[in-house]
Amino acid sequence: MPTSEEQFILKTLADNKGEMGFKELNEKCADKFEGCRIILKKLKEQGLVSFDGAVPAFSGKIKLVKEADRALALKRVKEENAPTTQAHGAPTDATLAVLKLLKEKGGSASYKDIISQLGEHFEGLRLILKKMKDQDRIDYEGDLPNSPTIIKMKDG
């Protein structure tokens, strides 16, 4: 059950066709309570609102997520927050599983193969693969992998 502050934000967005600038919404919240940005972050983590970034920018737009789209919004948030290393620097289970699978397949596998074999065990694999590429652990064409993409393990 949303808190009274969360309910206020959700109702305010609904009353404004489901979308408002953060600056305007923040001004409405400031009359009633503190911490609008943090509450919006929590609402995003629950899949109830969407905006760019981890916390809303002052010039950003806040959108109410439609009931039918909430599961997808929640999945996106989990993927955005998917880590590739643990706090102490060791690779996560998902990262290790991807590297093990690539090794078993001779150093490369299609994105489709990786998702079909590991997708039910780990959430946010697409973003984990992107982060692994950014860390120079794997390589593939493009920014985000998709079905025909071949993922290759980097040497070392």
Secondary structure, DSSP 4 states (H G I P E B T S, - for coil): ---HHHHHHHHHHHHTTTEEEHHHHHHHHHTT-S-HHHHHHHHHHTTSEE-SSSS--TT-EEEEPPGGGHHHHHHHHHHHT--SB-TTSPBPHHHHHHHHHHHHTTTEEEHHHHHHHHTTT-S-HHHHHHHHHHTTSEE-SSSS--TTPEEEEPP-
